[in-house]
Amino acid sequence: MALLRHTTPEIKERSALTINPAKTCQPIGAMYAALGVRGCMPHSHGSQGCCAYHRSTLTRHYKEPIVAGTSSFTEGSSVFGGQSNLLQAIENIFTLYEPNVIAVHTTCLSETIGDDLRQISRKAMDDGKVPDGKHIIYANTPSYVGTHVTGYANMVKGILKGFAKKTGAPNGKVNIIPGFCEPSDMAEIRRLCGLLGVEIVMVPDTDGVVNGPLTGTYEMFPNYGTTPEEVAAMGDATGSIGLGRWATAEAVNYLDAEFKVPGKILDLPIGLQATDRFVDALRKMVGVAVPTAVDFERGQVVDAISDYIQYLHGKKVALAGDPDQILPMVEMLLTLGMIPAYVVTGTGGKLFEERMNALLKDVPYPCKFKNGEQADMYLLHQWIKTESVDLLIGNTYLKYIARDEDIPLIRHGFPILDRMGHQYFPTVGYRGALRMIEKITGAIMDRMDRDCPETKFELQM
Amino acid sequence: MSTTPKNLDELKKELLDKMPTKVARKRDKAIVPGAGDGGDIPVIQANVRTIPGILTQRGCTYAGCKGVVLGPTRDIVNLTHGPIGCGYYSWLTRRNQTDAGEDGDNYIPYCLSTDMTENDIVFGGEKKLRAAIQEAYDNFKPTSISVFATCPVGLIGDDIHAVTRQMQEELGITVFANSCEGYKGVSQSAGHHIANNQIFRHVIGTDDTPVEGKYKINLLGEYNIGGDAFEIERIFEKCGITLLATFSGNSTITQFRQAHHADLNTVMCHRSLNYVAEMMETKFGIPWMKVNFIGAEATAKSLRRIAAYFEDPELMARVEQVIAEEMPAVKAAAAEVRPRTTGKTAMLFVGGSRAHHYQELFREIGMETLAAGYEFAHRDDYEGRHVLPTIKVDADSRNIEELEIEPDPVRFNPRKTPEQMKALEDQGVRFKVYEGLIGEMKKEAMIIDDINQYETHRIIELMKPDIFCAGIKEKYIIQKMGVPLKQLHNYDMGGPYAGFVGAINWYHEIDRLVNTKVWSLITAPWNDNGPELEAAYVAG
């Protein structure tokens, strides 16, 4: 008896069918990114089902209110275009909900019929549907191109296009574009920059928006997220750092091309080395000395690795997730002496293959990885069925494989629909590295305690 | 915390004043008072377009077709034709449980998609769909495959029905498609209708192998959320009633194929499955009646009605015996929680039936419903089926296919003569009747169709219910206001709530929700008045 009982190790070549995807579509990433702007109502220009699905998924992931509007296309709007629906929506949203910003993203429907968001938002302005001092920003996020990561990247660029300016007076700040990560991660990135004494503008910033307190009052637009004024200053920054190429390169390159703000694209700071690279880049960008407090945190991570690596060495791990998370995670696993045996991500890009090959070049084990189309959890499961692993890392959907194959699962990435923690506790930075090491050692050691013969059962580990 | 509801006009003003005039005018028609105790039933606006930008609860046609109706059947491979998202978001996100046994087919944990990319949108996706069906067959060897269209499919003009017809011939298994593009209709409801049509056209009545059983029925519009169907199955079995097929909780395609052997169709969710009930009556001569297994009393009543239909004293006696056996535990549970729940108030805004059915369960523990409404219902679900002839078919409904059904030349077999039906009706066993929500609610109660986020927020502020029932998108918004929300689409983590065991579960769940301490912890001690500085610490 098994949950995924029809999965066998026999791999049949597929070219058209995706089974149990390791990705989803652009608009949800755009919706999430827009939530990181203060006073912003994301708006889905398409059928109302898209919006309902994205809100539901984000709500289940955060256990928090996620609001967004929809143009509620009907068959008529699909034939004649969605302009009148979007204009109505803009008027209704500004009147009823009074956001400061509406961030419109498209869907496969509105993209297929070719609605022009630039023209429609200009018309909304011309028709007086946008109250003074309020804003409409937008991004094209066709669901049939790229993945949720692409949608996030496009909306972040849309936010910059909407607000960033250059006055010509440098403000000495560093622009931080976090990849598609948790509010807790964004908070940790901010804290780390604070330790270095570097002034930053971070956008998006969902900390406080999707992990807020229970107060007895519902605030549709809490006082969190990056303000349009803060984003406006990004054109005058000293430099930009993007954390995760897939999610942030668009934005970083835009700031460079448009405002000549030099940018650096790094990995999400997951694990020791990726965090090191982030801290080092930050230090060099503004010319500050790294304070001993950071050395202390870093030293704790090195200490933890040296303490626990004996339990992790040679353990095999299968991962599913997004490239921006997977690459530094693979690097961290290697640092811990573990083997990233199988990796899938539905997000495409040649660069992934190059980076993976570079990371794996000295690993004495035939690791398998695949990204893009048909790089799905079904394939991952088939690999596992051929030869199993000691640990799974990825989103909640992996729990079906975890149970069937009796492999521990560490939930990481998006979406996490069945555990808490990601809202509050980061996996980036040195603190995040410690948390990941704690989770990994916990998972492996729990298994040792469960599975070892009684004669080998030990008090101390 | 119970407050007397304001009068309707005052309430409407509070709800609608801030809206743009055109919006307010439209919303005004979607708000009516209850008409309990035999009052005149007002006309309510329902099943009309959602207003863009008003933060609706509603989803799309694809969600109703794939997610709700066809999703819970375990032995059919469901393949979404479209970009990856639609398949992804409908992957295991409804809590319909199924029991495939040790080695039965179960494809529910699988999400299959053609993952259309730009190339497919530009050059058409038929080729990819054909290949994907072949690959699904090669990997799983299922007996049936169902294809679901997403928005772009209709726009680019893929002929999914031609592809599935061809693949059915090639593979020698059942393959059919659903044109359930998300933009069709005005809500999930259109998707239910499309699913009803396709399952009727391609599956129901395709297996004439006789099915044993003395009292054979189908259960329509029950999705086994949180195990509801398991509990109903348990009760039927205890009563000696043979359940041929449930549409579609804990179901198989084989059961659907043989469903025409039933002698009675019982309908739980009228909105989502009444079409199949109607079509089966026309084609096979199987009468249908509305039942409700939400609420212990309602369950007992429904069982008695089924027994009355079969006109067999043996079954009637058995049903009475089962009710007598089950009720003491239910009554004891209700009595146990009632001191803590009586006088509390509820609001229910969900679905196409549940906002009605669940009022029973609240009543059984002394709780009153202040306001209710459906997310995707039609006027007949509010006002009763007798208004059906008066409902104007608008453009959005017209483009959902209505199948022309004729009696089956061989298998049409009226289960009862017109005289027998009349005699039963005279005894109060009514067929093809659903009275709707409005007639069952008090005159002071508010009924709102397709409530939006703004109206939800306002009505909670104004009427302060002790509990609100809706879905996941509403849940945390409302709980931030300090009001517990019970999900009635997915039940959060709980269930079953149907039948007798379900009623007991519900009483305890509601007791927990309305009496939990967490809401009293919202204010920190230092914000609760008191001096800033206690005297003992004042520096001398």
Contacts between the chains, C-beta under 8 A, distances in Angstrom:
chain1	res1	chain2	res2	distance
A	1	B	102	5.2
A	1	B	103	7.4
A	3	B	106	7.9
A	3	B	109	5.1
A	4	B	109	5.5
A	4	B	110	7.2
A	5	B	100	7.8
A	5	B	103	7.4
A	5	B	106	6.3
A	6	B	105	7.4
A	6	B	106	7.8
A	6	B	107	6.7
A	6	B	110	7.1
A	6	B	139	7.5
A	6	B	140	5.1
A	12	B	135	7.2
A	12	B	138	5.3
A	12	B	139	6.0
A	14	B	135	4.9
A	14	B	139	7.7
A	15	B	131	6.3
A	15	B	135	7.6
A	16	B	114	6.2
A	16	B	128	4.6
A	16	B	129	7.6
A	16	B	131	3.6
A	16	B	132	4.2
A	16	B	134	8.0
A	16	B	135	5.9
A	17	B	79	7.7
A	17	B	112	6.3
A	17	B	113	7.7
A	17	B	114	6.9
A	17	B	131	7.3
A	17	B	132	4.1
A	17	B	135	4.0
A	17	B	136	5.8
A	17	B	139	7.6
A	18	B	84	6.7
A	18	B	87	7.9
A	18	B	112	7.2
A	18	B	113	4.8
A	18	B	114	7.4
A	18	B	115	4.2
A	19	B	110	6.0
A	19	B	111	7.0
A	19	B	112	5.5
A	19	B	139	7.2
A	20	B	91	7.7
A	20	B	110	6.2
A	20	B	111	5.4
A	21	B	84	5.4
A	21	B	87	7.2
A	21	B	88	5.7
A	21	B	111	6.3
A	21	B	113	6.5
A	21	B	115	7.0
A	23	B	84	6.1
A	23	B	88	7.8
A	24	B	84	5.9
A	24	B	85	5.3
A	24	B	88	4.2
A	24	B	89	7.1
A	25	B	83	5.3
A	25	B	84	5.4
A	25	B	85	3.1
A	25	B	86	8.0
A	25	B	88	7.1
A	26	B	85	8.0
A	27	B	85	7.1
A	28	B	85	7.1
A	43	B	53	7.4
A	46	B	151	7.0
A	46	B	182	7.7
A	47	B	60	4.8
A	47	B	61	7.9
A	47	B	151	5.7
A	47	B	181	8.0
A	47	B	182	3.6
A	47	B	183	4.7
A	48	B	50	5.8
A	48	B	56	6.0
A	48	B	58	5.5
A	48	B	59	6.6
A	48	B	60	5.9
A	48	B	182	7.8
A	48	B	187	7.8
A	49	B	59	4.8
A	49	B	60	2.4
A	49	B	61	7.3
A	49	B	62	5.8
A	49	B	63	5.2
A	49	B	86	7.6
A	49	B	182	4.3
A	50	B	60	7.5
A	50	B	85	7.1
A	50	B	182	7.1
A	52	B	56	7.9
A	52	B	57	7.8
A	52	B	58	6.7
A	52	B	59	4.0
A	52	B	60	7.0
A	52	B	63	7.0
A	52	B	473	6.8
A	53	B	59	7.1
A	53	B	63	7.3
A	53	B	85	6.9
A	53	B	86	7.4
A	53	B	89	3.6
A	53	B	90	7.6
A	54	B	89	7.5
A	55	B	473	4.8
A	56	B	89	7.1
A	56	B	93	7.0
A	56	B	471	7.8
A	56	B	472	5.1
A	56	B	473	5.8
A	57	B	89	5.9
A	57	B	93	7.8
A	59	B	472	5.3
A	59	B	473	5.8
A	59	B	475	7.0
A	59	B	476	6.4
A	60	B	93	7.7
A	60	B	472	6.2
A	63	B	476	6.1
A	64	B	476	5.2
A	65	B	476	4.6
A	65	B	477	4.1
A	65	B	480	6.2
A	66	B	473	7.3
A	67	B	55	6.2
A	67	B	453	6.7
A	67	B	477	7.2
A	68	B	55	7.9
A	69	B	52	7.5
A	69	B	53	4.7
A	69	B	54	7.8
A	69	B	55	6.2
A	70	B	50	7.9
A	70	B	52	6.9
A	70	B	53	7.5
A	70	B	56	7.1
A	71	B	52	4.9
A	71	B	53	7.5
A	72	B	49	6.9
A	72	B	50	4.2
A	72	B	51	7.2
A	72	B	52	4.8
A	72	B	56	6.8
A	72	B	58	7.9
A	73	B	151	7.9
A	73	B	182	7.8
A	73	B	183	4.6
A	74	B	49	5.8
A	74	B	183	6.1
A	74	B	185	8.0
A	74	B	186	6.7
A	74	B	396	5.8
A	75	B	183	5.6
A	75	B	184	5.8
A	75	B	395	7.7
A	75	B	396	6.9
A	75	B	399	5.6
A	76	B	395	6.9
A	77	B	183	7.2
A	78	B	151	7.4
A	78	B	154	7.6
A	78	B	155	6.3
A	78	B	183	4.6
A	85	B	52	4.4
A	86	B	52	7.1
A	88	B	51	7.1
A	88	B	52	4.5
A	88	B	53	6.3
A	89	B	52	3.7
A	89	B	53	3.1
A	90	B	53	6.8
A	91	B	20	6.1
A	91	B	53	7.3
A	92	B	19	7.6
A	92	B	20	6.3
A	92	B	23	6.0
A	92	B	51	6.5
A	92	B	52	6.7
A	92	B	53	3.6
A	92	B	54	5.5
A	93	B	53	4.5
A	95	B	18	7.0
A	95	B	19	6.9
A	95	B	20	5.3
A	96	B	18	6.1
A	96	B	19	6.2
A	96	B	23	8.0
A	96	B	53	7.7
A	96	B	54	6.8
A	96	B	454	5.0
A	97	B	55	7.3
A	97	B	453	7.9
A	97	B	454	7.1
A	107	B	151	7.2
A	108	B	82	7.1
A	108	B	83	4.9
A	108	B	85	7.9
A	108	B	116	7.9
A	108	B	121	7.5
A	108	B	150	7.2
A	108	B	151	5.8
A	108	B	152	4.7
A	109	B	151	3.9
A	109	B	152	6.5
A	109	B	155	7.2
A	109	B	182	7.0
A	109	B	183	6.2
A	112	B	121	6.0
A	112	B	151	7.3
A	112	B	152	4.6
A	112	B	155	4.8
A	112	B	156	6.7
A	113	B	155	6.4
A	142	B	83	8.0
A	142	B	118	7.3
A	143	B	83	3.8
A	143	B	84	7.3
A	143	B	85	5.2
A	144	B	83	4.3
A	144	B	116	5.2
A	144	B	117	5.4
A	144	B	118	5.5
A	144	B	120	7.0
A	144	B	121	5.1
A	144	B	152	6.8
A	145	B	117	6.9
A	145	B	118	5.3
A	147	B	84	7.4
A	212	B	480	7.7
A	214	B	479	7.1
A	214	B	480	6.1
A	214	B	482	7.5
A	214	B	518	8.0
A	214	B	522	6.1
A	215	B	480	7.1
A	215	B	522	6.4
A	216	B	480	7.7
A	216	B	481	6.6
A	216	B	482	4.2
A	216	B	522	4.5
A	216	B	523	7.5
A	217	B	480	7.1
A	217	B	481	6.8
A	218	B	457	6.7
A	218	B	477	5.7
A	218	B	478	7.6
A	218	B	480	4.2
A	218	B	481	4.9
A	219	B	480	7.7
A	346	B	84	7.2
A	373	B	115	6.3
A	373	B	117	7.3
A	374	B	115	8.0
A	378	B	110	7.6
A	397	B	91	7.4
A	397	B	92	7.7
A	400	B	109	5.3
